[in-house]
Amino acid sequence: MNRTIRLAALLAPLACVAFTTVARAECKILQVAEFAVSDRGNRPLLDGMINGQPIKVLVDTGATTSVMWEDQARELGLSLVPNPYAHTYGATGKDRVLQTSIKHLRIGSLAINDQDIAVIGSSGDHRGSEAALILGENFLANFTTEFDLAHGVMRLLRPQGCQPEQMVYWNKPYSLAELEPTNINDPSIELMVNLNGKQVRALLDSGASTSIISTSAARRVGVKVQTDAGTSFGIAGKPIATSLGVFDDIQVGDETVRNVTLRIADLFERDKEVQTGSVVAAPVGDFPTMLLGGDFFQSHRVIVMLKERKLLFTYNGGPIFQVRASGDDTSENAPISGSAPTRETNGNTPVPGNTPSK
């Protein structure tokens, strides 16, 4: 997950795509693309190509801007130039930014040409990463996005005249959460989550393998650290110590999960700078205090309607919140334990009839 500050949205929306249209009364679901998704430690990977060379693409809803890793860009023979006016902040600190230009980019069936894109860090510093490109919210925000990661599918949609209940075309009960307002120039999928009856601001982050909460937020809701849980790694590749805590209940929209174990860490604590006229380092941005990670995506079928500020999700089964092996939370072979929570939901009923064509 990364939070990019003072960095332009470099991956432009598609100008021309072939749509398939499915209509029900006044509601039309336009399907832009469907991707086959592979799983890497709860992180969604797509197949792509840069200038004819095959790459992996990480879909990261927690990244405000699409970026490439520096070592991967060099291996692909891309020219890099410094960008002294841009830098990126993540859960574990600040990182420098370079820039490159991609002549031909293909992700699945989508072709995008002549794109400038930011380049950061090194994939070797980012444990478990094999993706050359991180596809962030500046691209995804142009669409309504469906994540069915448990079945290995992701879809880009453009609904027309559809109410939220008409978007749940798989005709199963769903949960609904309201999203926080977002800046179109710095898009993020954020929502208020209730932990032990108190609200915290969470970021929906497919780039984080498991959900995690800040130490300050855990203390505020009355949860104390119980067990050391090793380290996790953020966008800059720097380790961050984590612990475990048990929460009585977590409410996301109208879904409540009880008796939940979560990782706890000092999220974004390194994202501070000394401002002019001060000797005390201050936070560089207003960061969330919880990440809803890949475990939430794996246990739900999710539709993100960012412009409409709606999050729709149907429970797929299995543990909603996972805790992976200490120090190895990015490995696809890492043992997974999950709390055995009691789950409750209002069970909203979708309006049947809409099915996007294949």
N, C-alpha and C positions, 0 to 999 in steps of 0.2 A: 504494500500500500504506500502511495506517496501523496503528499500534498504539495503542489507546485506553486511557488510564489513568483509573481512578476515574470511569467513565462507564457508566451502567446500560444493560442490553440493552433497547433501546427498541422494537425491532420484534418483536412477539410471534409465537409459532408459531401456525399456523392451527388453529382449534378444530374446524371442520367442512369437510371437502372430500370430493368424490366420487372414489372410488378405482376403478381397474380392476384386476382380479386375474388373475394368471397363475400356475398351480400346476404344479410338478413334484415328485411325491412329497410330502415334508414341506416343501419349499421353496416359498414364495410371494413373488412380487415385486409389491408394490403400487405402481402408478405414480400419483403425486399430480399431476404436471404435466409437460408437454413444451413447451419454448420454442424458437422460432426465434431464432437468434443471428446478429447481424451483427458484422463484424470492424472494429475501428478501431485500426490500428497494433498488432495482436496482442492487443487488449483486447476482451472479449466484451460486446456491448451488446444489451439487450432492449428491446422496446417496452412502454410502460406509460402510465398515466393517473393524474393527481392531481386530484381534484375535477372530473373530466370534461375536463381539459386534457392533451393528449398530451405525454409526456416520454420521454427515453431513460434506461435503467437500466444502470449499469455493474456487472457481477458481479465482485466483488473478494474473492477468498478470503484475501487478505492483510490485510483490514480486520476487526478483531475486532467492530466495531459498525457497523450500517447508519447512514449519514449523508446529509444533503443539502448542496449548496453554497449559500452565503448569497445570492449574486446570483440564482441560479435560484429559490430560495424566494421572494424578493421579487418576481420577475417573475410568479410564479404567484399572487401576492396573499396569501401565507401570513403570519400574524402571528408575529413573532419576539420571544422574551424571552431575556434573558441567563441563563446558567447559570454563576455564579461558582465553583461547586464542581467543575466538570469541565473537562478540557482533553485534548487529543489529541497524541500524539507520532507522528512518521513518520520515514522514512529521512533527511529533511533538516531535522528540527527540530520545535519545539512550535507549536501553533496553538490559538487560543481556541475556545470552544464556545458556541453559542446553542441554542435549542430551539424547536420548533414542533409544531403538532398538525395531522394530516391527517385530514380527514373520510372521504374515499373514496380508496383506493389500489388500482389494478388493475395487475397485471403479467401479461401474457398473459391466460390465463383465470382467474387467481387474483384474488379480491376480498378486500381487507382493509380494515376500517373502524375509525375512531376510534383512530388510532395517534399517539403522541408520538414524535418523532424528533429526533436531534441535528442541528445545522446548523453547518457550519464553513466557513472560508475563502471563496474565490471561484473559480469555475470558470475565470474569466479568468486567474487566476494559475497554473492547472494546465494546462500546455500540451496542446492537442489534446483536452481534455475537452469533450464535448457532453452528458454525462449530468447530469441534475438530481439523481438518487438513486444512491448507492453501496450495493449490496446486499452486506452483510458476513456474517461467519461466525456472528454471533448468530442470523441467520435460517437460513443454510444448514446449520448444525450440527443442526437438527431433522430432517434427512433424510440418506439416502445419496444422494450427488449424482453424476450422470454428466455428463461433459463430452466431447462429440464435436464440438469446435469446428471441426475441419477440414471437417466436413460441415454446419456451421451448426445444431447441435442441442445442447440441454442438457435434462436430465431430473432431476426430484426423485422419489426412490424411497423406499419403506419396505419392505425385505425382512423376511420372517418365516421363521425356521428355515433360513436359507440359509448355506451355507459360502461362503467367498470364491470358490472355483473355480466355484461355481454362479452367481455374479453376472456372469461374463464370458459373457453370452448370445450374443455375436456369434461364438462358437466359433472363435476364433483364439488362437494362443499369446500368453501375457501375462507380464508381469513383476510382481513383488510386492515391496513395501517395507513395513516396520513403521513406524507412526507413533509419535511420542513421546506420552506422557500429556498431556492438556490439561485446563485448568480450565474447567468448563462455564460459569462466569461470565465467562470471558475466553478464548473458544475460538480455537484456531489450529491450522493443519495443518502440523506440523513433523516433520522426520525427520532422521536422521543420514545424511550423504552422505560418501563417501570421495573425497578429492581427493589425487592423488599418494600414495595409501596412508595418508593421515591423515584423521581424522574431523572434519567441521565440521557445525554445526547449520543446517539450511536450512528456509526457510518456503516452502510452495507458494503462490505469489502471482500470481493471474490478473490483478491490477491493474498488474503490472509488465510492460512490453512485452517485455523481454528479461531473461534471467537475469543476475545480477550478484553479485559476491562482495566482501566487505570487504577493505580494504587489509591489515589485521592478519592476517586468515585467509590471504590470498595469500602473505604473507611467511612465515607459519608452515609452509606446505606447500612452501616453497622456490621460489616463483614471483616473479620481479621484474617490475615495470612495464616494458613495452616501448615502447608508443606512446600518445601523448595521444589521447583519444577524445571530446573535447568535454564537454558537460554533460548531466545528466539532471535530472529534476524530481520532487519527492516530494509528499506530501499537502498540505504547507503552501505549495507553489508556489515554493519556494526552490531555486535551482540548486545542483547538486553536481558538482564536477569528476570526470571518469572517465578511466581509462586502460585499456589492453588488456594481457592477459597470456596466455601459452600454457601449458596444463596437459597433462601427459602422459596422464592418464586421470581420468575422473570416473565413479564407480559410484553409481547410484541403485537401491537394492534389489539385484536380481540382473541389472540391465542395466549394462553398462560401455561407455563411449564414450571413445575415445582421440584424442589430438591435438586438443584443444579450445581455441578462443580465447574468452575471457570478458571482459566489462567488470569493472573493479576500481574501487571507490570507498570513501570513508570513511563507510560506512553507519552511521547512528544516532549519529555522533560529536557531533552538536549536541544530542542528547537527554540533557543533563546539567543538574543544578541544585545550588546550594549549600545543603546541609542545615543545620539549626539546630546551632550549636556548631562549625561548620567554615567554613573560608575556601576550600576546594577544591571545585570542581564535581565531582559524582559522577554516574554513570549512573543514570537514573530507572527502569530496568527491565532485565530479562535478555533482550536482543534476539538474534535469530539473526544469523549472520555470512554467510549466503548467501540469495539469493532465487531460487527456481526459477520463472521467469516465463512470460509468454505464449508464448514460443517452445517451451517444453516442452509446453504444452497443445496448441499447433497440430500438433506432431509426434507426439502420442499421443492415443489414446482412453483417458480416465481415469475411474475410479470411486473416489470418496473414501468410505470407511466409517469415519467419525471415531470413533464409539462403539466399534467393533470394533478400531480402531487399525490399519487396513489401507488401503494404497494399491495399486490394481490399474491397470495401464496396458499398452496394446498399441501398438506402434510403427506409425504411419501412413505414414511415409516422409518424405523431405526432411531438411534440417538440423535437428538437435535443439537446438543452441544457435546463436543468430543475433547478429550485430553490425550495428546499423543506422547510418544516416548520422550523422556527428558533429553533436551539438546538435539533432537532429530525430528522436529515437527514438520520438515519439508519432505521427508523421505516417504515414498509410496509404500515402502515395506515396514514403516514404523508401526508398532503395535498401537491399536486404538482402544481406549477405554471411554465409555460414555456414561454419564449419569443415567439411572433408570427412572426418569421423572414421570410424574403424573401430568398428563397433558389435557388441557381443557380449551374448548373453542366454542364460539357461538354458532359456527357452522353455517355461514351465509350460503344461500342457494343461488347458483348461477342461472342465467337465462339461456336455455338450450337453443341450439340451431346453428351457431357459427362454427365452422370447421375450416381452417386455412387449407387450401389445396396444396398438395405435395409438388 
